Amino acid sequence: MGKCLICWESCVDTPFAEKARDWCLKHVGVTGHTGFQLSAFEFFDAILTDHPSVNDTPPT
C-alpha cells in the first residue's frame, strides 16, 4: 500500500509493491507531495526439509 504522508491519500490495496510505488510517483506529479509510506506483505508457505519429522534424519 502506498500512502501520502502530506495529505494521507492512499492507493487501492494491491499485492504488488510496484503498483503502489507507481501510484506514489503519479501522486507526486499531480500534487508535488514527496513524502510517502510504502508497505507490502508477502505471504508464503514454509516446508522444513532438514527436520526429523519430515525425513527421519537428524537435524543439522
HTML snippet that shows the backbone in 3Dmol.js (N, CA, C, O; Angstrom):
<script src="https://3Dmol.org/build/3Dmol-min.js"></script>
<div id="view" style="width:600px;height:400px;position:relative"></div>
<script>
const pdb = `
ATOM      1  N   MET A   1       0.841  -1.166   0.000  1.00  0.00           N
ATOM      2  CA  MET A   1       0.000   0.000   0.000  1.00  0.00           C
ATOM      3  C   MET A   1       0.896   1.241   0.000  1.00  0.00           C
ATOM      4  O   MET A   1       1.916   1.282   0.687  1.00  0.00           O
ATOM      5  N   GLY A   2       0.514   2.218  -0.753  1.00  0.00           N
ATOM      6  CA  GLY A   2       1.210   3.500  -0.755  1.00  0.00           C
ATOM      7  C   GLY A   2       0.314   4.553  -0.125  1.00  0.00           C
ATOM      8  O   GLY A   2      -0.879   4.620  -0.419  1.00  0.00           O
ATOM      9  N   LYS A   3       0.895   5.379   0.746  1.00  0.00           N
ATOM     10  CA  LYS A   3       0.123   6.431   1.408  1.00  0.00           C
ATOM     11  C   LYS A   3       0.942   7.706   1.434  1.00  0.00           C
ATOM     12  O   LYS A   3       2.122   7.696   1.784  1.00  0.00           O
ATOM     13  N   CYS A   4       0.298   8.815   1.057  1.00  0.00           N
ATOM     14  CA  CYS A   4       0.944  10.119   1.095  1.00  0.00           C
ATOM     15  C   CYS A   4       0.973  10.603   2.539  1.00  0.00           C
ATOM     16  O   CYS A   4      -0.055  10.607   3.216  1.00  0.00           O
ATOM     17  N   LEU A   5       2.138  11.008   3.005  1.00  0.00           N
ATOM     18  CA  LEU A   5       2.284  11.489   4.379  1.00  0.00           C
ATOM     19  C   LEU A   5       1.960  12.973   4.507  1.00  0.00           C
ATOM     20  O   LEU A   5       2.023  13.529   5.603  1.00  0.00           O
ATOM     21  N   ILE A   6       1.617  13.611   3.406  1.00  0.00           N
ATOM     22  CA  ILE A   6       1.234  15.024   3.424  1.00  0.00           C
ATOM     23  C   ILE A   6      -0.289  15.151   3.540  1.00  0.00           C
ATOM     24  O   ILE A   6      -0.794  15.842   4.425  1.00  0.00           O
ATOM     25  N   CYS A   7      -1.021  14.472   2.632  1.00  0.00           N
ATOM     26  CA  CYS A   7      -2.485  14.605   2.609  1.00  0.00           C
ATOM     27  C   CYS A   7      -3.201  13.332   3.057  1.00  0.00           C
ATOM     28  O   CYS A   7      -4.427  13.325   3.163  1.00  0.00           O
ATOM     29  N   TRP A   8      -2.468  12.269   3.317  1.00  0.00           N
ATOM     30  CA  TRP A   8      -2.977  10.972   3.799  1.00  0.00           C
ATOM     31  C   TRP A   8      -3.795  10.216   2.766  1.00  0.00           C
ATOM     32  O   TRP A   8      -4.430   9.217   3.103  1.00  0.00           O
ATOM     33  N   GLU A   9      -3.795  10.669   1.512  1.00  0.00           N
ATOM     34  CA  GLU A   9      -4.460   9.900   0.463  1.00  0.00           C
ATOM     35  C   GLU A   9      -3.666   8.612   0.253  1.00  0.00           C
ATOM     36  O   GLU A   9      -2.444   8.599   0.406  1.00  0.00           O
ATOM     37  N   SER A  10      -4.361   7.531  -0.097  1.00  0.00           N
ATOM     38  CA  SER A  10      -3.646   6.273  -0.312  1.00  0.00           C
ATOM     39  C   SER A  10      -4.180   5.577  -1.557  1.00  0.00           C
ATOM     40  O   SER A  10      -5.295   5.836  -2.009  1.00  0.00           O
ATOM     41  N   CYS A  11      -3.367   4.700  -2.087  1.00  0.00           N
ATOM     42  CA  CYS A  11      -3.760   3.955  -3.272  1.00  0.00           C
ATOM     43  C   CYS A  11      -4.631   2.770  -2.851  1.00  0.00           C
ATOM     44  O   CYS A  11      -4.709   2.418  -1.674  1.00  0.00           O
ATOM     45  N   VAL A  12      -5.270   2.178  -3.830  1.00  0.00           N
ATOM     46  CA  VAL A  12      -6.056   0.973  -3.592  1.00  0.00           C
ATOM     47  C   VAL A  12      -5.093  -0.149  -3.221  1.00  0.00           C
ATOM     48  O   VAL A  12      -4.010  -0.255  -3.796  1.00  0.00           O
ATOM     49  N   ASP A  13      -5.485  -0.989  -2.259  1.00  0.00           N
ATOM     50  CA  ASP A  13      -4.625  -2.107  -1.869  1.00  0.00           C
ATOM     51  C   ASP A  13      -4.319  -2.982  -3.071  1.00  0.00           C
ATOM     52  O   ASP A  13      -5.190  -3.283  -3.887  1.00  0.00           O
ATOM     53  N   THR A  14      -3.068  -3.379  -3.158  1.00  0.00           N
ATOM     54  CA  THR A  14      -2.620  -4.231  -4.257  1.00  0.00           C
ATOM     55  C   THR A  14      -1.572  -5.200  -3.726  1.00  0.00           C
ATOM     56  O   THR A  14      -0.801  -4.840  -2.836  1.00  0.00           O
ATOM     57  N   PRO A  15      -1.527  -6.415  -4.250  1.00  0.00           N
ATOM     58  CA  PRO A  15      -0.497  -7.351  -3.820  1.00  0.00           C
ATOM     59  C   PRO A  15       0.868  -7.068  -4.451  1.00  0.00           C
ATOM     60  O   PRO A  15       1.835  -7.779  -4.178  1.00  0.00           O
ATOM     61  N   PHE A  16       0.952  -6.040  -5.286  1.00  0.00           N
ATOM     62  CA  PHE A  16       2.188  -5.752  -5.997  1.00  0.00           C
ATOM     63  C   PHE A  16       2.784  -4.423  -5.532  1.00  0.00           C
ATOM     64  O   PHE A  16       2.162  -3.374  -5.702  1.00  0.00           O
ATOM     65  N   ALA A  17       3.969  -4.460  -4.955  1.00  0.00           N
ATOM     66  CA  ALA A  17       4.631  -3.244  -4.471  1.00  0.00           C
ATOM     67  C   ALA A  17       4.873  -2.260  -5.610  1.00  0.00           C
ATOM     68  O   ALA A  17       4.821  -1.048  -5.399  1.00  0.00           O
ATOM     69  N   GLU A  18       5.137  -2.768  -6.820  1.00  0.00           N
ATOM     70  CA  GLU A  18       5.407  -1.883  -7.950  1.00  0.00           C
ATOM     71  C   GLU A  18       4.200  -0.996  -8.263  1.00  0.00           C
ATOM     72  O   GLU A  18       4.361   0.175  -8.605  1.00  0.00           O
ATOM     73  N   LYS A  19       2.988  -1.556  -8.144  1.00  0.00           N
ATOM     74  CA  LYS A  19       1.783  -0.771  -8.440  1.00  0.00           C
ATOM     75  C   LYS A  19       1.590   0.329  -7.396  1.00  0.00           C
ATOM     76  O   LYS A  19       1.198   1.446  -7.731  1.00  0.00           O
ATOM     77  N   ALA A  20       1.867   0.009  -6.134  1.00  0.00           N
ATOM     78  CA  ALA A  20       1.762   1.023  -5.080  1.00  0.00           C
ATOM     79  C   ALA A  20       2.822   2.107  -5.294  1.00  0.00           C
ATOM     80  O   ALA A  20       2.542   3.291  -5.103  1.00  0.00           O
ATOM     81  N   ARG A  21       4.021   1.715  -5.684  1.00  0.00           N
ATOM     82  CA  ARG A  21       5.094   2.677  -5.949  1.00  0.00           C
ATOM     83  C   ARG A  21       4.725   3.570  -7.132  1.00  0.00           C
ATOM     84  O   ARG A  21       4.981   4.774  -7.108  1.00  0.00           O
ATOM     85  N   ASP A  22       4.127   2.983  -8.164  1.00  0.00           N
ATOM     86  CA  ASP A  22       3.695   3.770  -9.323  1.00  0.00           C
ATOM     87  C   ASP A  22       2.643   4.796  -8.909  1.00  0.00           C
ATOM     88  O   ASP A  22       2.666   5.931  -9.386  1.00  0.00           O
ATOM     89  N   TRP A  23       1.729   4.413  -8.035  1.00  0.00           N
ATOM     90  CA  TRP A  23       0.714   5.351  -7.560  1.00  0.00           C
ATOM     91  C   TRP A  23       1.396   6.523  -6.861  1.00  0.00           C
ATOM     92  O   TRP A  23       1.032   7.677  -7.089  1.00  0.00           O
ATOM     93  N   CYS A  24       2.382   6.237  -6.012  1.00  0.00           N
ATOM     94  CA  CYS A  24       3.104   7.303  -5.305  1.00  0.00           C
ATOM     95  C   CYS A  24       3.753   8.260  -6.290  1.00  0.00           C
ATOM     96  O   CYS A  24       3.682   9.476  -6.112  1.00  0.00           O
ATOM     97  N   LEU A  25       4.381   7.729  -7.320  1.00  0.00           N
ATOM     98  CA  LEU A  25       5.051   8.577  -8.303  1.00  0.00           C
ATOM     99  C   LEU A  25       4.048   9.425  -9.085  1.00  0.00           C
ATOM    100  O   LEU A  25       4.325  10.583  -9.397  1.00  0.00           O
ATOM    101  N   LYS A  26       2.887   8.853  -9.402  1.00  0.00           N
ATOM    102  CA  LYS A  26       1.850   9.633 -10.079  1.00  0.00           C
ATOM    103  C   LYS A  26       1.320  10.723  -9.154  1.00  0.00           C
ATOM    104  O   LYS A  26       1.031  11.831  -9.604  1.00  0.00           O
ATOM    105  N   HIS A  27       1.189  10.415  -7.865  1.00  0.00           N
ATOM    106  CA  HIS A  27       0.702  11.390  -6.892  1.00  0.00           C
ATOM    107  C   HIS A  27       1.680  12.561  -6.775  1.00  0.00           C
ATOM    108  O   HIS A  27       1.257  13.707  -6.622  1.00  0.00           O
ATOM    109  N   VAL A  28       2.974  12.281  -6.846  1.00  0.00           N
ATOM    110  CA  VAL A  28       3.981  13.348  -6.844  1.00  0.00           C
ATOM    111  C   VAL A  28       3.733  14.288  -8.019  1.00  0.00           C
ATOM    112  O   VAL A  28       3.753  15.508  -7.863  1.00  0.00           O
ATOM    113  N   GLY A  29       3.499  13.710  -9.196  1.00  0.00           N
ATOM    114  CA  GLY A  29       3.291  14.519 -10.381  1.00  0.00           C
ATOM    115  C   GLY A  29       2.042  15.392 -10.307  1.00  0.00           C
ATOM    116  O   GLY A  29       2.027  16.507 -10.828  1.00  0.00           O
ATOM    117  N   VAL A  30       1.003  14.888  -9.663  1.00  0.00           N
ATOM    118  CA  VAL A  30      -0.255  15.629  -9.570  1.00  0.00           C
ATOM    119  C   VAL A  30      -0.214  16.676  -8.462  1.00  0.00           C
ATOM    120  O   VAL A  30      -0.709  17.789  -8.644  1.00  0.00           O
ATOM    121  N   THR A  31       0.375  16.328  -7.310  1.00  0.00           N
ATOM    122  CA  THR A  31       0.287  17.192  -6.128  1.00  0.00           C
ATOM    123  C   THR A  31       1.586  17.872  -5.737  1.00  0.00           C
ATOM    124  O   THR A  31       1.565  18.916  -5.085  1.00  0.00           O
ATOM    125  N   GLY A  32       2.716  17.298  -6.124  1.00  0.00           N
ATOM    126  CA  GLY A  32       4.007  17.807  -5.670  1.00  0.00           C
ATOM    127  C   GLY A  32       4.398  17.281  -4.299  1.00  0.00           C
ATOM    128  O   GLY A  32       5.473  17.607  -3.794  1.00  0.00           O
ATOM    129  N   HIS A  33       3.538  16.472  -3.691  1.00  0.00           N
ATOM    130  CA  HIS A  33       3.865  15.886  -2.380  1.00  0.00           C
ATOM    131  C   HIS A  33       4.989  14.869  -2.549  1.00  0.00           C
ATOM    132  O   HIS A  33       4.993  14.102  -3.512  1.00  0.00           O
ATOM    133  N   THR A  34       5.931  14.860  -1.627  1.00  0.00           N
ATOM    134  CA  THR A  34       7.098  13.986  -1.795  1.00  0.00           C
ATOM    135  C   THR A  34       7.323  13.002  -0.655  1.00  0.00           C
ATOM    136  O   THR A  34       8.290  12.241  -0.697  1.00  0.00           O
ATOM    137  N   GLY A  35       6.470  12.988   0.353  1.00  0.00           N
ATOM    138  CA  GLY A  35       6.650  12.055   1.469  1.00  0.00           C
ATOM    139  C   GLY A  35       5.628  10.935   1.414  1.00  0.00           C
ATOM    140  O   GLY A  35       4.423  11.187   1.375  1.00  0.00           O
ATOM    141  N   PHE A  36       6.103   9.704   1.412  1.00  0.00           N
ATOM    142  CA  PHE A  36       5.211   8.549   1.287  1.00  0.00           C
ATOM    143  C   PHE A  36       5.608   7.434   2.239  1.00  0.00           C
ATOM    144  O   PHE A  36       6.759   7.313   2.660  1.00  0.00           O
ATOM    145  N   GLN A  37       4.611   6.629   2.559  1.00  0.00           N
ATOM    146  CA  GLN A  37       4.851   5.377   3.276  1.00  0.00           C
ATOM    147  C   GLN A  37       4.452   4.274   2.320  1.00  0.00           C
ATOM    148  O   GLN A  37       3.341   4.277   1.791  1.00  0.00           O
ATOM    149  N   LEU A  38       5.346   3.336   2.097  1.00  0.00           N
ATOM    150  CA  LEU A  38       5.074   2.209   1.214  1.00  0.00           C
ATOM    151  C   LEU A  38       5.221   0.950   2.042  1.00  0.00           C
ATOM    152  O   LEU A  38       6.280   0.703   2.620  1.00  0.00           O
ATOM    153  N   SER A  39       4.176   0.158   2.102  1.00  0.00           N
ATOM    154  CA  SER A  39       4.258  -1.095   2.857  1.00  0.00           C
ATOM    155  C   SER A  39       3.713  -2.224   2.002  1.00  0.00           C
ATOM    156  O   SER A  39       2.794  -2.037   1.205  1.00  0.00           O
ATOM    157  N   ALA A  40       4.294  -3.391   2.180  1.00  0.00           N
ATOM    158  CA  ALA A  40       3.875  -4.561   1.407  1.00  0.00           C
ATOM    159  C   ALA A  40       3.972  -5.795   2.283  1.00  0.00           C
ATOM    160  O   ALA A  40       4.793  -5.872   3.198  1.00  0.00           O
ATOM    161  N   PHE A  41       3.131  -6.739   1.988  1.00  0.00           N
ATOM    162  CA  PHE A  41       3.157  -8.026   2.668  1.00  0.00           C
ATOM    163  C   PHE A  41       3.425  -9.101   1.636  1.00  0.00           C
ATOM    164  O   PHE A  41       2.956  -9.035   0.500  1.00  0.00           O
ATOM    165  N   GLU A  42       4.186 -10.083   2.056  1.00  0.00           N
ATOM    166  CA  GLU A  42       4.430 -11.224   1.185  1.00  0.00           C
ATOM    167  C   GLU A  42       4.051 -12.483   1.954  1.00  0.00           C
ATOM    168  O   GLU A  42       4.596 -12.746   3.026  1.00  0.00           O
ATOM    169  N   PHE A  43       3.129 -13.253   1.415  1.00  0.00           N
ATOM    170  CA  PHE A  43       2.690 -14.481   2.049  1.00  0.00           C
ATOM    171  C   PHE A  43       3.382 -15.657   1.386  1.00  0.00           C
ATOM    172  O   PHE A  43       3.571 -15.676   0.170  1.00  0.00           O
ATOM    173  N   PHE A  44       3.760 -16.641   2.198  1.00  0.00           N
ATOM    174  CA  PHE A  44       4.396 -17.831   1.642  1.00  0.00           C
ATOM    175  C   PHE A  44       4.178 -19.001   2.583  1.00  0.00           C
ATOM    176  O   PHE A  44       3.869 -18.808   3.759  1.00  0.00           O
ATOM    177  N   ASP A  45       4.338 -20.207   2.073  1.00  0.00           N
ATOM    178  CA  ASP A  45       4.286 -21.433   2.859  1.00  0.00           C
ATOM    179  C   ASP A  45       5.712 -21.923   3.039  1.00  0.00           C
ATOM    180  O   ASP A  45       6.511 -21.894   2.103  1.00  0.00           O
ATOM    181  N   ALA A  46       6.023 -22.369   4.231  1.00  0.00           N
ATOM    182  CA  ALA A  46       7.365 -22.888   4.519  1.00  0.00           C
ATOM    183  C   ALA A  46       7.292 -24.392   4.740  1.00  0.00           C
ATOM    184  O   ALA A  46       6.347 -24.902   5.342  1.00  0.00           O
ATOM    185  N   ILE A  47       8.294 -25.083   4.250  1.00  0.00           N
ATOM    186  CA  ILE A  47       8.384 -26.528   4.430  1.00  0.00           C
ATOM    187  C   ILE A  47       9.752 -26.838   5.007  1.00  0.00           C
ATOM    188  O   ILE A  47      10.778 -26.471   4.435  1.00  0.00           O
ATOM    189  N   LEU A  48       9.759 -27.523   6.155  1.00  0.00           N
ATOM    190  CA  LEU A  48      11.023 -27.935   6.754  1.00  0.00           C
ATOM    191  C   LEU A  48      11.567 -29.118   5.967  1.00  0.00           C
ATOM    192  O   LEU A  48      10.857 -30.097   5.737  1.00  0.00           O
ATOM    193  N   THR A  49      12.820 -29.027   5.559  1.00  0.00           N
ATOM    194  CA  THR A  49      13.405 -30.129   4.798  1.00  0.00           C
ATOM    195  C   THR A  49      14.509 -30.846   5.552  1.00  0.00           C
ATOM    196  O   THR A  49      14.907 -31.943   5.160  1.00  0.00           O
ATOM    197  N   ASP A  50      15.018 -30.247   6.635  1.00  0.00           N
ATOM    198  CA  ASP A  50      16.094 -30.905   7.379  1.00  0.00           C
ATOM    199  C   ASP A  50      15.666 -31.201   8.810  1.00  0.00           C
ATOM    200  O   ASP A  50      16.507 -31.277   9.706  1.00  0.00           O
ATOM    201  N   HIS A  51      14.384 -31.368   9.028  1.00  0.00           N
ATOM    202  CA  HIS A  51      13.873 -31.659  10.363  1.00  0.00           C
ATOM    203  C   HIS A  51      13.487 -33.134  10.427  1.00  0.00           C
ATOM    204  O   HIS A  51      12.921 -33.658   9.468  1.00  0.00           O
ATOM    205  N   PRO A  52      13.783 -33.822  11.547  1.00  0.00           N
ATOM    206  CA  PRO A  52      13.496 -35.259  11.654  1.00  0.00           C
ATOM    207  C   PRO A  52      12.033 -35.607  11.380  1.00  0.00           C
ATOM    208  O   PRO A  52      11.744 -36.693  10.877  1.00  0.00           O
ATOM    209  N   SER A  53      11.117 -34.713  11.700  1.00  0.00           N
ATOM    210  CA  SER A  53       9.708 -35.031  11.480  1.00  0.00           C
ATOM    211  C   SER A  53       9.355 -35.079   9.994  1.00  0.00           C
ATOM    212  O   SER A  53       8.299 -35.593   9.626  1.00  0.00           O
ATOM    213  N   VAL A  54      10.224 -34.553   9.147  1.00  0.00           N
ATOM    214  CA  VAL A  54       9.944 -34.531   7.717  1.00  0.00           C
ATOM    215  C   VAL A  54      10.583 -35.708   7.005  1.00  0.00           C
ATOM    216  O   VAL A  54       9.929 -36.368   6.198  1.00  0.00           O
ATOM    217  N   ASN A  55      11.837 -35.980   7.286  1.00  0.00           N
ATOM    218  CA  ASN A  55      12.533 -37.005   6.518  1.00  0.00           C
ATOM    219  C   ASN A  55      13.289 -38.025   7.364  1.00  0.00           C
ATOM    220  O   ASN A  55      14.174 -38.704   6.844  1.00  0.00           O
ATOM    221  N   ASP A  56      12.968 -38.152   8.643  1.00  0.00           N
ATOM    222  CA  ASP A  56      13.579 -39.149   9.539  1.00  0.00           C
ATOM    223  C   ASP A  56      15.091 -39.114   9.566  1.00  0.00           C
ATOM    224  O   ASP A  56      15.730 -40.157   9.703  1.00  0.00           O
ATOM    225  N   THR A  57      15.682 -37.923   9.436  1.00  0.00           N
ATOM    226  CA  THR A  57      17.124 -37.780   9.555  1.00  0.00           C
ATOM    227  C   THR A  57      17.415 -36.817  10.686  1.00  0.00           C
ATOM    228  O   THR A  57      16.569 -35.988  11.021  1.00  0.00           O
ATOM    229  N   PRO A  58      18.593 -36.907  11.282  1.00  0.00           N
ATOM    230  CA  PRO A  58      18.928 -35.977  12.366  1.00  0.00           C
ATOM    231  C   PRO A  58      19.037 -34.549  11.845  1.00  0.00           C
ATOM    232  O   PRO A  58      19.503 -34.334  10.726  1.00  0.00           O
ATOM    233  N   PRO A  59      18.610 -33.563  12.650  1.00  0.00           N
ATOM    234  CA  PRO A  59      18.728 -32.176  12.206  1.00  0.00           C
ATOM    235  C   PRO A  59      20.180 -31.755  12.089  1.00  0.00           C
ATOM    236  O   PRO A  59      21.044 -32.274  12.796  1.00  0.00           O
ATOM    237  N   THR A  60      20.448 -30.813  11.195  1.00  0.00           N
ATOM    238  CA  THR A  60      21.826 -30.314  11.023  1.00  0.00           C
ATOM    239  C   THR A  60      22.005 -29.024  11.753  1.00  0.00           C
ATOM    240  O   THR A  60      23.092 -28.447  11.730  1.00  0.00           O
TER     241      THR A  60
END
`;
const viewer = $3Dmol.createViewer("view");
viewer.addModel(pdb, "pdb");
viewer.setStyle({}, {cartoon: {color: "spectrum"}});
viewer.zoomTo();
viewer.render();
</script>
